[in-house]
Structures are given as C-alpha cells and as structure tokens.
C-alpha cells in the first residue's frame, strides 16, 4: 500500500492510558487516535507528561494502565516509528555521515539516500565533522536527517524546534508538511507554536483526574 493510499486510516490509537511519575499521576483515561495525513500537537505545561506520553506511544516507556495500538505497514523500516527526543544519541567522535551510515545499516535500508539527506538538512559542508564540534542546531539537523534515510510512516517528535534557528525551524516545518502530504502521521509535543498548524490539539492536562 502506498503512503497516499493510507490517508484517513488510523495510524495509532490509545485506549484508557494512564501514566505515573514516582507517586504522582500524570494523566489517566487518555483516549486518542491519529490518522495518516494528520498532525497532532500534544500541549500542556512543563511536567504535565508530554514527553512521557510520546515515549509510551513510541514503546520506550510503559503505561500504568491502558493499551497503545499502532497500525503500520509490514514494509516500514524498524517498527514504522521515527522518534525524535531530547537526547539525540550522537556520539562525540562520529560525524553526520558516519552516523547516518550506521543508521541506515541498523534499519536495513540503502545508504544511497544519505547524500540527499545531508544536502536537504544543509549539512553537506559539515558531513565529515565530528559531532563534538557541531552546534546544537546542527546536531538536531543530523537527528532529523534520520527520518529521510530510513523513512517511517509515523513521526513522534518531542519539541522538535528546540535548538533550531529560524531557518532550521522553517526547514523542519517543510519536512513535516511533506511527510503529511505523502500520507504520513505526526504526533509532536510542542511548547511554542510552529509555522505549521496542527489538525488536532491534545491537551495532556485535560486527562488529570
């Protein structure tokens, strides 16, 4: 099934999900669904559980109660999920090019898309520079380039605009729009508004009983 053919089909669904941090309840009875072609923004004050919710959806954290259902094609790389968190996972000694090469190999995809991804993210002249000498914004661009090297239908982004300058934020929005136009789905935790408007706003604070 092509990406376009998935438009309108459910990408992921949460049923009665709750989460705790220590002894504190973050949210409960969270029911939510996201369809392909949609962008949902998760909002709420700091500490409300936005990151926890994204990590639960990504399978990186467990729920206290409830279930997560993900509907991804069997042909999708990895688990069909691209997760971009605060920790970018770049070793100080590796370069953008070597990092993306490892990323392609780990996900079993061709390395042929790496030059194009580096160019699209404006990293051509920095592709052989070790990560320790890259700016925070450049490191974020390297992390975003992973989505182009090993495409996944569902993007999970935790404050994706952080560390990016105005030009970088414009590029991020362009990538997000292209992903949605191609039939992808995006769930992103946002602190500040972006140039791209969400189809759905999920106020995580509304699920605190």
matplotlib code that plots the C-alpha trace (Angstrom):
import matplotlib.pyplot as plt

x = [0.0, 1.4, 1.6, -1.1, -3.4, -3.2, -4.8, -7.6, -6.7, -5.9, -2.1, -2.2, -4.8, -4.6, -7.2, -7.7, -4.0, -2.6, 0.9, 2.6, 5.9, 7.0, 3.8, 2.3, -0.4, 0.5, -2.7, -5.4, -8.1, -6.4, -8.2, -6.8, -6.5, -4.4, -5.0, -2.5, -2.2, -2.8, -0.6, -1.5, 0.1, 0.5, 0.3, 0.5, 2.7, 6.2, 6.0, 2.5, 3.6, 4.0, 7.4, 6.1, 3.2, 5.4, 7.7, 4.8, 3.5, 7.0, 7.2, 10.1, 8.1, 5.3, 1.7, 0.3, -3.0, -4.4, -3.1, -1.4, -2.3, 0.0, -1.1, 2.0, 2.6, 4.8, 7.2, 8.0, 11.6, 12.1, 8.8, 7.4, 8.1, 10.6, 11.1, 13.0, 13.6, 15.7, 18.6, 19.8, 22.1, 25.1, 28.5, 31.0, 33.5, 31.2, 30.4, 27.0, 27.9, 29.1, 26.1, 23.6, 25.6, 25.2, 21.5, 20.9, 22.7, 20.8, 17.5, 18.4, 17.9, 20.1, 22.8, 22.0, 19.7, 22.4, 23.9, 20.5, 19.5, 22.7, 22.1, 18.4, 19.4, 22.1, 24.9, 27.0, 29.9, 29.7, 29.2, 32.7, 33.0, 32.9, 29.8, 31.7, 32.3, 28.8, 26.3, 23.2, 21.2, 23.4, 23.1, 19.3, 19.5, 21.6, 18.9, 16.2, 18.1, 17.5, 13.9, 14.9, 17.4, 15.1, 11.6, 8.8, 5.1, 4.7, 6.8, 6.9, 8.6, 9.4, 9.7, 11.4, 12.0, 14.2, 17.8, 16.9, 17.3, 14.6, 16.0, 16.1, 12.6, 11.4, 13.1, 11.6, 8.1, 8.7, 9.8, 6.7, 4.4, 6.0, 5.6, 1.9, 1.3, 2.9, 0.4, 2.5, 1.3, 2.9, 2.5, 4.5, 4.9, 5.1, 6.0, 5.7, 3.5, 5.0, 4.5, 2.5, -0.9, -1.9, -5.1, -5.6, -4.6, -4.3, -4.2, -2.5, -3.6, -7.2, -6.6, -5.7, -8.5]
y = [0.0, 3.4, 6.2, 8.2, 5.2, 5.3, 8.8, 8.7, 5.3, 5.1, 5.3, 4.9, 4.7, 4.9, 3.3, 4.3, 5.1, 6.4, 7.1, 8.0, 9.5, 8.4, 8.6, 11.3, 10.7, 12.4, 11.6, 8.9, 7.5, 9.1, 8.0, 9.4, 8.4, 9.8, 9.1, 9.1, 12.6, 14.2, 16.3, 16.2, 18.6, 17.5, 20.5, 21.2, 22.9, 21.6, 18.4, 17.6, 14.4, 15.3, 13.6, 10.6, 10.2, 10.3, 7.7, 5.5, 5.7, 5.0, 1.9, 3.4, 3.7, 1.6, 2.7, 2.3, 1.2, 1.0, 0.0, 1.5, 0.3, 1.2, 0.5, 0.4, -1.4, -4.5, -2.9, 0.0, 0.3, -0.6, -0.6, 2.1, 4.8, 7.7, 9.1, 12.3, 13.0, 15.5, 13.0, 12.9, 9.9, 11.3, 10.1, 12.9, 11.2, 10.3, 12.5, 13.2, 11.0, 8.1, 8.4, 8.2, 5.3, 3.4, 4.4, 3.0, -0.2, -0.7, -0.2, -2.4, 0.3, 1.5, 4.1, 5.8, 8.3, 9.7, 12.3, 13.7, 13.8, 15.6, 18.1, 18.6, 19.3, 21.7, 19.5, 18.9, 21.0, 19.5, 15.8, 14.8, 17.0, 15.2, 15.7, 17.4, 20.4, 20.7, 23.3, 22.2, 23.1, 21.1, 18.1, 18.4, 18.5, 15.3, 13.7, 14.9, 13.5, 10.0, 10.4, 10.8, 7.9, 5.4, 6.6, 5.7, 6.5, 7.7, 10.5, 11.1, 14.5, 15.9, 19.7, 19.3, 23.0, 23.3, 24.3, 25.2, 28.8, 30.4, 28.9, 25.5, 25.8, 26.7, 23.6, 21.4, 22.7, 22.0, 18.4, 17.9, 19.2, 16.9, 13.9, 14.7, 15.3, 11.9, 10.2, 10.2, 10.9, 13.2, 13.4, 16.2, 17.6, 21.4, 24.2, 27.1, 27.5, 26.5, 27.7, 24.5, 24.3, 21.0, 19.2, 18.0, 19.6, 17.2, 19.0, 16.4, 18.4, 17.6, 14.0, 14.5, 13.2]
z = [0.0, -0.9, 1.5, -0.3, -0.1, 3.7, 4.0, 6.6, 8.0, 11.7, 12.4, 16.2, 19.0, 22.8, 25.0, 28.6, 29.0, 32.3, 33.5, 36.8, 37.7, 41.1, 43.2, 41.0, 38.5, 35.2, 33.2, 33.2, 30.9, 27.8, 24.7, 21.5, 17.8, 15.0, 11.3, 8.4, 6.9, 10.3, 12.6, 16.3, 18.8, 22.4, 24.6, 28.3, 30.9, 31.8, 33.8, 32.6, 30.9, 27.2, 26.9, 28.9, 26.6, 23.5, 25.0, 25.8, 22.2, 21.0, 23.1, 25.2, 28.4, 30.0, 30.8, 34.2, 32.6, 29.1, 25.7, 22.7, 19.2, 16.2, 12.7, 10.4, 7.2, 7.3, 4.8, 7.1, 8.4, 12.0, 13.8, 11.5, 14.1, 13.9, 17.4, 18.0, 21.7, 23.7, 23.7, 20.2, 20.5, 18.7, 19.9, 20.2, 17.8, 15.0, 12.0, 10.4, 7.5, 9.7, 12.0, 9.1, 7.6, 10.9, 11.0, 7.5, 8.3, 11.6, 9.9, 6.9, 4.3, 1.4, 2.0, -1.2, 0.4, 2.7, 0.4, -0.4, 3.3, 4.2, 1.5, 2.4, 6.0, 5.0, 6.3, 3.2, 4.4, 7.9, 7.0, 8.0, 11.1, 14.5, 16.5, 19.3, 17.1, 15.8, 17.2, 19.0, 15.9, 13.6, 15.8, 15.7, 11.9, 11.9, 14.0, 11.6, 8.7, 10.1, 9.0, 5.4, 5.5, 7.0, 6.2, 8.7, 8.4, 11.9, 13.3, 17.1, 17.8, 21.3, 21.0, 17.5, 17.0, 20.1, 19.3, 15.8, 14.5, 12.3, 9.1, 10.8, 12.0, 8.5, 7.2, 9.9, 9.0, 5.3, 6.1, 8.3, 5.6, 3.0, 5.3, 5.9, 2.1, 1.5, 3.8, 7.0, 10.5, 13.1, 16.9, 18.4, 21.8, 21.4, 23.8, 21.3, 18.2, 14.8, 11.3, 10.6, 12.2, 13.8, 12.8, 16.4, 19.7, 22.6, 26.0, 28.2, 31.3, 30.5, 31.4, 35.0, 37.3]

ax = plt.figure().add_subplot(projection="3d")
ax.plot(x, y, z, "-o")
ax.set_aspect("equal")
plt.show()
